[in-house]
Amino acid sequence: MIDGERVIAVIPARGGSKAVPHKNIVPLGGRPLIVWSIEIAQSVELIDRVIVSTDDDAIAAVASEHHAEVYRRPPHLATDTALVIDALRDLIETLRTEGEPGRVMVLLEPTCPFRSGADVTACLEELLRDGKDSVATFKQAELNPHRAWVIENGQPSPFIADADPWQPRQRLPLAYQLNGAVYAFRADLLPGDTTALLYGRTGAVITPPERSVDIDNELDFVVAETLLTRGGH
């Protein structure tokens, strides 16, 4: 609990990954990928429940084996085009009908295995600061938007009008991107018409690159395994 509020961790894990079949249970460092997120959630004392939202029997079995609750999502919320936020809304409604009073949620994507328990705690503490509605983890942007280009009809031009992409890095404004590691938010204030998990009064927690690895394909698994071997996460 935090400030008298129950905290629910949700790990969304559908079974239909195309780039890496059954990606969420592919081994990383000898453990199924999703287990990294389950164990981090279980290690955070502020978290009261750890729920895996899935449509897949194999993922559900791994989650249950590692003592996470399993909630089955409807098939239409597990397609390639389905949004995580819609699966969250479905879960929130189910928990309400069951009488769950917890209104603070933490979303932990299983594809970001190297987040720390301290990262999760920092997001929850930031949520409390000044009465925020939602908080997310960020990392420094891999490409500063002032160096991005648009190409139309073969003609390149700066993505940001009037930007000077030739400036040295030190002169560019700092830019950040979501890393998908942690989202903390007040579920009862989640707007019904948004696709964003940052809403209302927002906050940010910055995490370093080694804890911001996001696994999407086979190469990402290789990078993650290399970091583990070198002790660099």
C-alpha positions as CSV (number, residue, x, y, z in Angstrom):
1,M,0.0,0.0,0.0
2,I,1.0,3.6,-0.5
3,D,-0.6,6.5,1.4
4,G,-3.4,4.1,2.5
5,E,-4.1,3.0,-1.1
6,R,-3.8,-0.6,-2.3
7,V,-1.4,-0.9,-5.3
8,I,-2.1,-3.4,-8.1
9,A,0.7,-4.4,-10.5
10,V,-0.5,-5.5,-14.0
11,I,1.7,-7.3,-16.5
12,P,0.1,-7.5,-19.9
13,A,1.3,-10.5,-21.9
14,R,-0.6,-11.6,-25.0
15,G,0.5,-14.8,-26.8
16,G,0.5,-13.7,-30.4
17,S,3.9,-12.2,-30.9
18,K,5.0,-12.4,-34.5
19,A,8.6,-11.2,-34.5
20,V,9.5,-13.8,-31.8
21,P,6.8,-16.5,-31.2
22,H,5.8,-16.7,-27.6
23,K,8.2,-13.9,-26.9
24,N,6.9,-13.4,-23.3
25,I,8.1,-16.8,-22.2
26,V,11.3,-17.1,-24.2
27,P,14.2,-17.7,-21.8
28,L,16.4,-14.7,-20.9
29,G,19.2,-15.5,-18.5
30,G,17.6,-18.9,-17.8
31,R,14.2,-17.5,-16.9
32,P,11.1,-16.9,-19.0
33,L,11.0,-13.2,-20.0
34,I,7.8,-12.5,-18.2
35,V,9.2,-13.8,-14.9
36,W,11.6,-10.9,-14.7
37,S,8.7,-8.5,-14.4
38,I,6.7,-10.8,-12.0
39,E,9.7,-11.1,-9.6
40,I,10.3,-7.3,-9.6
41,A,6.7,-6.6,-8.9
42,Q,6.7,-9.2,-6.0
43,S,9.9,-7.6,-4.6
44,V,8.3,-4.1,-4.2
45,E,6.7,-3.9,-0.8
46,L,4.3,-1.2,-1.8
47,I,2.6,-3.6,-4.3
48,D,-0.4,-5.6,-2.9
49,R,-1.4,-7.7,-6.0
50,V,0.5,-8.9,-9.0
51,I,-1.8,-9.7,-12.0
52,V,-0.8,-11.1,-15.4
53,S,-3.3,-10.3,-18.1
54,T,-3.1,-12.8,-20.9
55,D,-5.0,-14.8,-23.5
56,D,-2.5,-17.6,-23.7
57,D,-2.4,-20.9,-21.8
58,A,1.4,-21.3,-21.8
59,I,1.9,-17.7,-20.4
60,A,-0.8,-18.3,-17.8
61,A,0.9,-21.5,-16.7
62,V,4.3,-19.7,-16.3
63,A,2.6,-16.9,-14.4
64,S,0.8,-19.2,-12.0
65,E,4.0,-21.2,-11.4
66,H,5.7,-18.0,-10.3
67,H,2.7,-17.1,-8.0
68,A,1.2,-14.3,-10.0
69,E,-2.6,-14.0,-10.4
70,V,-3.9,-14.7,-13.9
71,Y,-6.7,-12.8,-15.5
72,R,-7.9,-13.9,-18.9
73,R,-8.4,-11.2,-21.4
74,P,-11.1,-11.5,-24.2
75,P,-9.7,-12.6,-27.6
76,H,-10.6,-9.2,-29.2
77,L,-8.2,-7.6,-26.7
78,A,-5.3,-9.8,-27.7
79,T,-5.0,-9.1,-31.4
80,D,-2.0,-7.4,-33.2
81,T,-4.0,-4.2,-33.3
82,A,-5.4,-4.3,-29.8
83,L,-4.2,-1.6,-27.4
84,V,-2.9,-2.4,-23.9
85,I,-5.0,0.4,-22.5
86,D,-8.2,-1.3,-23.6
87,A,-7.1,-4.6,-21.9
88,L,-6.5,-2.4,-18.8
89,R,-9.9,-0.9,-18.9
90,D,-11.4,-4.4,-19.2
91,L,-9.4,-5.6,-16.2
92,I,-10.2,-2.5,-14.2
93,E,-13.9,-3.1,-14.8
94,T,-13.6,-6.8,-13.8
95,L,-11.7,-5.9,-10.5
96,R,-14.4,-3.3,-9.7
97,T,-17.2,-5.9,-10.1
98,E,-15.2,-8.2,-7.7
99,G,-15.0,-5.5,-5.1
100,E,-11.3,-4.7,-5.4
101,P,-10.9,-1.2,-3.7
102,G,-7.4,-0.6,-5.1
103,R,-7.2,2.5,-7.3
104,V,-3.4,2.8,-7.8
105,M,-2.0,0.6,-10.6
106,V,1.5,-0.1,-11.9
107,L,1.8,-1.4,-15.5
108,L,5.0,-3.4,-16.1
109,E,5.6,-4.5,-19.7
110,P,7.3,-7.9,-19.8
111,T,9.5,-6.7,-22.7
112,C,11.4,-4.4,-20.3
113,P,13.1,-6.9,-18.0
114,F,15.9,-4.8,-16.5
115,R,13.8,-2.2,-14.6
116,S,14.6,-2.3,-10.9
117,G,12.4,-2.4,-7.9
118,A,13.7,1.1,-7.1
119,D,12.4,2.3,-10.4
120,V,8.9,1.1,-9.6
121,T,9.0,2.6,-6.1
122,A,10.2,5.9,-7.5
123,C,7.2,6.0,-9.9
124,L,4.8,5.3,-7.1
125,E,6.4,8.0,-4.9
126,E,6.3,10.5,-7.8
127,L,2.6,9.7,-8.2
128,L,2.0,10.9,-4.7
129,R,4.0,14.0,-5.1
130,D,1.7,17.0,-5.7
131,G,-1.3,14.7,-6.3
132,K,-0.3,13.4,-9.7
133,D,-2.6,11.3,-11.9
134,S,0.0,9.3,-13.9
135,V,3.8,8.8,-14.0
136,A,6.0,7.0,-16.5
137,T,9.7,6.1,-16.9
138,F,11.8,7.8,-19.6
139,K,15.2,7.5,-21.0
140,Q,17.3,10.0,-23.0
141,A,16.1,9.9,-26.6
142,E,18.2,7.7,-28.9
143,L,17.7,10.3,-31.7
144,N,17.2,13.9,-30.7
145,P,14.2,15.2,-32.7
146,H,16.3,18.2,-33.8
147,R,18.3,15.7,-35.9
148,A,15.3,13.9,-37.4
149,W,14.4,14.4,-41.1
150,V,11.3,14.1,-43.2
151,I,11.7,12.9,-46.8
152,E,8.8,13.9,-49.2
153,N,9.1,13.1,-52.9
154,G,12.8,12.4,-52.4
155,Q,13.4,15.8,-50.8
156,P,14.8,15.8,-47.2
157,S,14.0,18.5,-44.8
158,P,14.3,18.9,-41.0
159,F,11.5,17.1,-39.1
160,I,11.2,20.2,-36.9
161,A,10.7,23.3,-38.9
162,D,13.7,25.7,-38.5
163,A,15.7,23.1,-36.5
164,D,19.4,23.0,-37.2
165,P,20.4,19.3,-37.4
166,W,24.0,20.2,-37.8
167,Q,24.4,21.6,-34.3
168,P,26.8,19.7,-32.0
169,R,25.1,17.4,-29.6
170,Q,26.0,19.6,-26.6
171,R,24.0,22.5,-28.1
172,L,20.8,20.5,-28.7
173,P,18.0,20.6,-26.1
174,L,17.8,17.4,-24.0
175,A,15.1,15.1,-25.4
176,Y,13.6,12.0,-23.8
177,Q,11.5,9.0,-24.9
178,L,9.2,6.6,-23.0
179,N,11.1,3.4,-22.3
180,G,8.0,1.3,-21.4
181,A,9.5,0.0,-18.1
182,V,7.0,1.4,-15.6
183,Y,3.7,3.3,-15.7
184,A,2.0,4.2,-12.4
185,F,-1.4,5.8,-12.5
186,R,-4.7,6.2,-10.8
187,A,-7.1,3.8,-12.4
188,D,-10.3,5.6,-11.3
189,L,-9.1,8.7,-13.2
190,L,-8.2,6.9,-16.4
191,P,-10.1,8.8,-19.2
192,G,-12.5,6.6,-21.2
193,D,-11.5,8.2,-24.6
194,T,-7.7,8.2,-24.4
195,T,-5.1,5.9,-25.9
196,A,-2.4,7.3,-23.6
197,L,-1.2,6.0,-20.2
198,L,0.0,9.5,-19.3
199,Y,-2.9,11.7,-18.5
200,G,-4.0,14.5,-16.2
201,R,-1.3,15.8,-13.9
202,T,1.8,13.8,-15.1
203,G,5.3,13.0,-13.8
204,A,8.5,11.4,-15.1
205,V,11.2,9.2,-13.7
206,I,14.4,9.0,-15.7
207,T,16.2,5.6,-15.9
208,P,19.5,4.8,-17.5
209,P,20.0,2.9,-20.8
210,E,21.0,-0.3,-19.1
211,R,17.6,-0.5,-17.3
212,S,15.7,0.7,-20.4
213,V,16.3,-2.3,-22.7
214,D,13.0,-3.1,-24.6
215,I,12.9,-6.5,-26.2
216,D,11.0,-6.6,-29.5
217,N,13.0,-9.0,-31.7
218,E,15.7,-11.7,-31.7
219,L,18.5,-9.1,-31.9
220,D,17.1,-7.5,-28.7
221,F,17.4,-10.8,-27.0
222,V,21.0,-11.1,-28.0
223,V,21.7,-7.6,-26.7
224,A,20.0,-8.4,-23.4
225,E,21.9,-11.7,-23.0
226,T,25.1,-9.8,-23.7
227,L,24.3,-7.3,-21.0
228,L,23.6,-10.1,-18.5
229,T,26.9,-11.8,-19.4
230,R,28.8,-8.6,-18.8
231,G,26.9,-7.6,-15.7
232,G,25.8,-4.4,-17.4
233,H,22.1,-4.2,-16.6
